Amino acid sequence: YASRGLGDVYKRQEGILPSEKQCRALDDNRDIIDHAMRLFGGTVMDDIYWGKEDDSSYAWNVNMTNGHVYNYTKNNTHRVRAVAPVPAASAR
């Protein structure tokens, strides 16, 4: 992805469900993410979001209202928010 800009990643809608580490990073940076989402007309993260599958029955979740990241059964209904790699030059 080093040769593509953030706009190209967004246009292609390239994204994956976040890993446990990425779920924690989403929560750690919630205020920054929410501010950026408001600037671009998106919605803030104020619910429980699915992360990557941990095994056939469980997947990671991040609760953006209280910061908890946990492994939860996949028979629940939650939102998804895909993450995409951002080239270092675009992150500045």
OpenMM code with the backbone's topology and positions (N, CA, C; nanometers):
from openmm import Vec3, app, unit

residues = "TYR ALA SER ARG GLY LEU GLY ASP VAL TYR LYS ARG GLN GLU GLY ILE LEU PRO SER GLU LYS GLN CYS ARG ALA LEU ASP ASP ASN ARG ASP ILE ILE ASP HIS ALA MET ARG LEU PHE GLY GLY THR VAL MET ASP ASP ILE TYR TRP GLY LYS GLU ASP ASP SER SER TYR ALA TRP ASN VAL ASN MET THR ASN GLY HIS VAL TYR ASN TYR THR LYS ASN ASN THR HIS ARG VAL ARG ALA VAL ALA PRO VAL PRO ALA ALA SER ALA ARG".split()
positions = [
    Vec3(0.0800, -0.1205, 0.0000),
    Vec3(0.0000, 0.0000, 0.0000),
    Vec3(0.0840, 0.1266, 0.0000),
    Vec3(0.2124, 0.1147, 0.0082),
    Vec3(0.2969, 0.2320, 0.0202),
    Vec3(0.2805, 0.3294, -0.0956),
    Vec3(0.2471, 0.2815, -0.2137),
    Vec3(0.2368, 0.3701, -0.3288),
    Vec3(0.0990, 0.4344, -0.3417),
    Vec3(0.0024, 0.3919, -0.2648),
    Vec3(-0.1332, 0.4472, -0.2741),
    Vec3(-0.1594, 0.5460, -0.1620),
    Vec3(-0.2378, 0.6468, -0.1911),
    Vec3(-0.2756, 0.7442, -0.0907),
    Vec3(-0.4000, 0.6997, -0.0158),
    Vec3(-0.4327, 0.7692, 0.0897),
    Vec3(-0.5493, 0.7377, 0.1706),
    Vec3(-0.6770, 0.7433, 0.0876),
    Vec3(-0.6865, 0.8402, -0.0022),
    Vec3(-0.8048, 0.8519, -0.0878),
    Vec3(-0.8258, 0.7283, -0.1729),
    Vec3(-0.7172, 0.6711, -0.2252),
    Vec3(-0.7280, 0.5496, -0.3068),
    Vec3(-0.7788, 0.4323, -0.2252),
    Vec3(-0.7316, 0.4188, -0.1025),
    Vec3(-0.7775, 0.3110, -0.0150),
    Vec3(-0.9262, 0.3280, 0.0118),
    Vec3(-0.9682, 0.4518, 0.0388),
    Vec3(-1.1094, 0.4790, 0.0672),
    Vec3(-1.1961, 0.4509, -0.0556),
    Vec3(-1.1529, 0.4975, -0.1719),
    Vec3(-1.2311, 0.4776, -0.2939),
    Vec3(-1.2510, 0.3296, -0.3253),
    Vec3(-1.1492, 0.2507, -0.2995),
    Vec3(-1.1582, 0.1073, -0.3287),
    Vec3(-1.2315, 0.0316, -0.2190),
    Vec3(-1.2586, 0.0981, -0.1102),
    Vec3(-1.3238, 0.0390, 0.0059),
    Vec3(-1.2506, -0.0866, 0.0524),
    Vec3(-1.1182, -0.0744, 0.0552),
    Vec3(-1.0353, -0.1843, 0.1024),
    Vec3(-1.0326, -0.1796, 0.2543),
    Vec3(-1.0787, -0.2831, 0.3153),
    Vec3(-1.0774, -0.2857, 0.4601),
    Vec3(-1.0975, -0.4262, 0.5111),
    Vec3(-1.0586, -0.4447, 0.6338),
    Vec3(-1.0735, -0.5739, 0.7007),
    Vec3(-1.1281, -0.5477, 0.8405),
    Vec3(-1.1822, -0.6488, 0.9015),
    Vec3(-1.2230, -0.6347, 1.0406),
    Vec3(-1.0975, -0.6264, 1.1266),
    Vec3(-1.0988, -0.5423, 1.2294),
    Vec3(-0.9785, -0.5207, 1.3088),
    Vec3(-0.9418, -0.6400, 1.3976),
    Vec3(-0.8114, -0.6578, 1.4143),
    Vec3(-0.7590, -0.7596, 1.5056),
    Vec3(-0.7804, -0.7116, 1.6495),
    Vec3(-0.7460, -0.7957, 1.7458),
    Vec3(-0.7569, -0.7547, 1.8861),
    Vec3(-0.6742, -0.6283, 1.9104),
    Vec3(-0.5526, -0.6255, 1.8609),
    Vec3(-0.4651, -0.5104, 1.8792),
    Vec3(-0.5260, -0.3853, 1.8138),
    Vec3(-0.5832, -0.4014, 1.6963),
    Vec3(-0.6458, -0.2881, 1.6282),
    Vec3(-0.7722, -0.2422, 1.7004),
    Vec3(-0.8480, -0.3363, 1.7596),
    Vec3(-0.9647, -0.2983, 1.8407),
    Vec3(-0.9208, -0.2098, 1.9563),
    Vec3(-0.8104, -0.2475, 2.0208),
    Vec3(-0.7590, -0.1679, 2.1327),
    Vec3(-0.7122, -0.0307, 2.0839),
    Vec3(-0.6494, -0.0264, 1.9667),
    Vec3(-0.6046, 0.1019, 1.9102),
    Vec3(-0.7239, 0.1908, 1.8745),
    Vec3(-0.8332, 0.1307, 1.8249),
    Vec3(-0.9540, 0.2087, 1.7965),
    Vec3(-1.0047, 0.2753, 1.9233),
    Vec3(-1.0102, 0.1994, 2.0308),
    Vec3(-1.0573, 0.2565, 2.1566),
    Vec3(-0.9599, 0.3607, 2.2101),
    Vec3(-0.8309, 0.3323, 2.2039),
    Vec3(-0.7306, 0.4276, 2.2535),
    Vec3(-0.7375, 0.5611, 2.1796),
    Vec3(-0.7793, 0.5569, 2.0522),
    Vec3(-0.7831, 0.6767, 1.9683),
    Vec3(-0.9251, 0.7213, 1.9368),
    Vec3(-1.0187, 0.6806, 2.0182),
    Vec3(-1.1615, 0.7070, 1.9931),
    Vec3(-1.1915, 0.8548, 1.9719),
    Vec3(-1.1382, 0.9428, 2.0552),
    Vec3(-1.1679, 1.0857, 2.0413),
    Vec3(-1.1171, 1.1416, 1.9085),
    Vec3(-0.9982, 1.1012, 1.8691),
    Vec3(-0.9400, 1.1467, 1.7420),
    Vec3(-1.0223, 1.0945, 1.6247),
    Vec3(-1.0585, 0.9670, 1.6311),
    Vec3(-1.1381, 0.9053, 1.5242),
    Vec3(-1.2749, 0.9712, 1.5140),
    Vec3(-1.3406, 0.9913, 1.6280),
    Vec3(-1.4731, 1.0540, 1.6267),
    Vec3(-1.4661, 1.1963, 1.5703),
    Vec3(-1.3628, 1.2708, 1.6066),
    Vec3(-1.3470, 1.4064, 1.5535),
    Vec3(-1.3319, 1.4027, 1.4009),
    Vec3(-1.2475, 1.3122, 1.3520),
    Vec3(-1.2279, 1.3001, 1.2069),
    Vec3(-1.3569, 1.2559, 1.1376),
    Vec3(-1.4294, 1.1644, 1.1986),
    Vec3(-1.5550, 1.1186, 1.1386),
    Vec3(-1.6541, 1.2340, 1.1271),
    Vec3(-1.6617, 1.3180, 1.2284),
    Vec3(-1.7522, 1.4342, 1.2226),
    Vec3(-1.7106, 1.5297, 1.1112),
    Vec3(-1.5794, 1.5542, 1.0979),
    Vec3(-1.5297, 1.6442, 0.9939),
    Vec3(-1.5665, 1.5966, 0.8541),
    Vec3(-1.5660, 1.4651, 0.8342),
    Vec3(-1.5942, 1.4091, 0.7021),
    Vec3(-1.7395, 1.3649, 0.6860),
    Vec3(-1.8246, 1.3994, 0.7822),
    Vec3(-1.9662, 1.3689, 0.7708),
    Vec3(-2.0042, 1.2265, 0.8065),
    Vec3(-1.9154, 1.1564, 0.8729),
    Vec3(-1.9441, 1.0188, 0.9136),
    Vec3(-2.0079, 1.0141, 1.0516),
    Vec3(-2.0296, 0.8945, 1.0992),
    Vec3(-2.0889, 0.8758, 1.2312),
    Vec3(-1.9817, 0.8382, 1.3324),
    Vec3(-2.0012, 0.8831, 1.4557),
    Vec3(-1.9061, 0.8504, 1.5615),
    Vec3(-1.9242, 0.7044, 1.6021),
    Vec3(-1.8209, 0.6506, 1.6619),
    Vec3(-1.8246, 0.5110, 1.7058),
    Vec3(-1.8771, 0.5069, 1.8483),
    Vec3(-2.0045, 0.4709, 1.8644),
    Vec3(-2.0661, 0.4737, 1.9968),
    Vec3(-2.1445, 0.3459, 2.0253),
    Vec3(-2.0925, 0.2349, 1.9787),
    Vec3(-2.1631, 0.1083, 1.9943),
    Vec3(-2.0589, -0.0028, 2.0068),
    Vec3(-2.1032, -0.1261, 1.9982),
    Vec3(-2.0136, -0.2416, 1.9987),
    Vec3(-1.9872, -0.2803, 1.8531),
    Vec3(-1.8597, -0.3015, 1.8211),
    Vec3(-1.8200, -0.3333, 1.6845),
    Vec3(-1.7442, -0.4657, 1.6814),
    Vec3(-1.7721, -0.5437, 1.5779),
    Vec3(-1.7032, -0.6706, 1.5590),
    Vec3(-1.5585, -0.6486, 1.5179),
    Vec3(-1.4739, -0.7406, 1.5617),
    Vec3(-1.3372, -0.7480, 1.5154),
    Vec3(-1.3194, -0.8807, 1.4425),
    Vec3(-1.1946, -0.9166, 1.4208),
    Vec3(-1.1637, -1.0418, 1.3504),
    Vec3(-1.2061, -1.1636, 1.4301),
    Vec3(-1.2314, -1.2678, 1.3551),
    Vec3(-1.2658, -1.3969, 1.4134),
    Vec3(-1.1483, -1.4496, 1.4952),
    Vec3(-1.1788, -1.5030, 1.6122),
    Vec3(-1.0761, -1.5652, 1.6956),
    Vec3(-1.0734, -1.7153, 1.6716),
    Vec3(-1.1899, -1.7748, 1.6564),
    Vec3(-1.2026, -1.9151, 1.6193),
    Vec3(-1.3413, -1.9329, 1.5577),
    Vec3(-1.3859, -2.0546, 1.5407),
    Vec3(-1.5123, -2.0774, 1.4710),
    Vec3(-1.6344, -2.0272, 1.5487),
    Vec3(-1.6220, -2.0055, 1.6777),
    Vec3(-1.7364, -1.9625, 1.7585),
    Vec3(-1.7243, -1.8211, 1.8147),
    Vec3(-1.6032, -1.7661, 1.8187),
    Vec3(-1.5802, -1.6370, 1.8846),
    Vec3(-1.5103, -1.5383, 1.7917),
    Vec3(-1.5347, -1.4101, 1.8171),
    Vec3(-1.4661, -1.3028, 1.7456),
    Vec3(-1.4405, -1.1892, 1.8442),
    Vec3(-1.3441, -1.1042, 1.8110),
    Vec3(-1.3130, -0.9895, 1.8955),
    Vec3(-1.4199, -0.8838, 1.8795),
    Vec3(-1.4452, -0.8107, 1.9871),
    Vec3(-1.5385, -0.6984, 1.9891),
    Vec3(-1.4723, -0.5828, 2.0616),
    Vec3(-1.5094, -0.4626, 2.0232),
    Vec3(-1.4689, -0.3446, 2.0995),
    Vec3(-1.5957, -0.2660, 2.1308),
    Vec3(-1.6138, -0.2375, 2.2584),
    Vec3(-1.7278, -0.1582, 2.3027),
    Vec3(-1.6804, -0.0139, 2.3135),
    Vec3(-1.7209, 0.0693, 2.2188),
    Vec3(-1.6711, 0.2058, 2.2129),
    Vec3(-1.7346, 0.2980, 2.3165),
    Vec3(-1.8318, 0.2493, 2.3930),
    Vec3(-1.8894, 0.3327, 2.4982),
    Vec3(-1.8147, 0.3178, 2.6302),
    Vec3(-1.7494, 0.2021, 2.6518),
    Vec3(-1.6774, 0.1835, 2.7781),
    Vec3(-1.5322, 0.1376, 2.7604),
    Vec3(-1.4897, 0.1152, 2.6365),
    Vec3(-1.3507, 0.0807, 2.6096),
    Vec3(-1.3140, -0.0648, 2.6266),
    Vec3(-1.4088, -0.1503, 2.6561),
    Vec3(-1.3776, -0.2918, 2.6746),
    Vec3(-1.3547, -0.3608, 2.5401),
    Vec3(-1.2496, -0.4403, 2.5350),
    Vec3(-1.2207, -0.5252, 2.4194),
    Vec3(-1.2281, -0.6677, 2.4699),
    Vec3(-1.3079, -0.7497, 2.4036),
    Vec3(-1.3289, -0.8849, 2.4533),
    Vec3(-1.3594, -0.9801, 2.3395),
    Vec3(-1.3506, -1.1064, 2.3711),
    Vec3(-1.3781, -1.2151, 2.2793),
    Vec3(-1.5211, -1.2599, 2.3058),
    Vec3(-1.6076, -1.2593, 2.2040),
    Vec3(-1.7493, -1.2828, 2.2266),
    Vec3(-1.8047, -1.3802, 2.1242),
    Vec3(-1.9090, -1.4512, 2.1616),
    Vec3(-1.9687, -1.5477, 2.0687),
    Vec3(-2.0251, -1.4770, 1.9460),
    Vec3(-2.0172, -1.5442, 1.8332),
    Vec3(-2.0577, -1.4828, 1.7074),
    Vec3(-2.2073, -1.4898, 1.6814),
    Vec3(-2.2855, -1.5324, 1.7782),
    Vec3(-2.4304, -1.5374, 1.7580),
    Vec3(-2.4977, -1.4081, 1.8036),
    Vec3(-2.4202, -1.3029, 1.8295),
    Vec3(-2.4727, -1.1730, 1.8696),
    Vec3(-2.4730, -1.0766, 1.7511),
    Vec3(-2.5561, -0.9762, 1.7606),
    Vec3(-2.5655, -0.8759, 1.6556),
    Vec3(-2.4928, -0.7498, 1.6995),
    Vec3(-2.3900, -0.7111, 1.6246),
    Vec3(-2.3152, -0.5885, 1.6507),
    Vec3(-2.2862, -0.5211, 1.5175),
    Vec3(-2.2359, -0.4023, 1.5224),
    Vec3(-2.1974, -0.3293, 1.4023),
    Vec3(-2.0584, -0.3725, 1.3580),
    Vec3(-2.0222, -0.3326, 1.2374),
    Vec3(-1.8862, -0.3546, 1.1893),
    Vec3(-1.8290, -0.2204, 1.1446),
    Vec3(-1.6999, -0.2056, 1.1617),
    Vec3(-1.6284, -0.0879, 1.1135),
    Vec3(-1.4944, -0.1403, 1.0650),
    Vec3(-1.4820, -0.1533, 0.9347),
    Vec3(-1.3586, -0.2064, 0.8771),
    Vec3(-1.2445, -0.1072, 0.8940),
    Vec3(-1.1245, -0.1605, 0.9012),
    Vec3(-1.0038, -0.0780, 0.9063),
    Vec3(-0.9237, -0.1050, 0.7807),
    Vec3(-0.8472, -0.0067, 0.7392),
    Vec3(-0.7643, -0.0204, 0.6186),
    Vec3(-0.6254, 0.0323, 0.6493),
    Vec3(-0.5263, -0.0250, 0.5849),
    Vec3(-0.3899, 0.0263, 0.6053),
    Vec3(-0.3804, 0.1680, 0.5501),
    Vec3(-0.3125, 0.2538, 0.6235),
    Vec3(-0.2928, 0.3918, 0.5804),
    Vec3(-0.1447, 0.4141, 0.5575),
    Vec3(-0.1068, 0.4556, 0.4364),
    Vec3(0.0342, 0.4822, 0.4106),
    Vec3(0.0849, 0.5913, 0.5043),
    Vec3(0.2079, 0.5778, 0.5501),
    Vec3(0.2635, 0.6712, 0.6467),
    Vec3(0.2559, 0.8159, 0.5976),
    Vec3(0.2768, 0.8409, 0.4708),
    Vec3(0.2709, 0.9765, 0.4174),
    Vec3(0.1312, 1.0357, 0.4277),
    Vec3(0.0263, 0.9527, 0.4208),
    Vec3(-0.1106, 1.0011, 0.4290),
    Vec3(-0.1552, 1.0233, 0.5720),
    Vec3(-0.0860, 0.9645, 0.6668),
    Vec3(-0.1271, 0.9734, 0.8064),
    Vec3(-0.0816, 1.1033, 0.8711),
    Vec3(-0.0018, 1.1809, 0.8020),
    Vec3(0.0511, 1.3055, 0.8603),
    Vec3(-0.0452, 1.4184, 0.8476),
] * unit.nanometer
topology = app.Topology()
chain = topology.addChain("A")
for resn in residues:
    res = topology.addResidue(resn, chain)
    for name in ("N", "CA", "C"):
        topology.addAtom(name, app.Element.getBySymbol(name[0]), res)
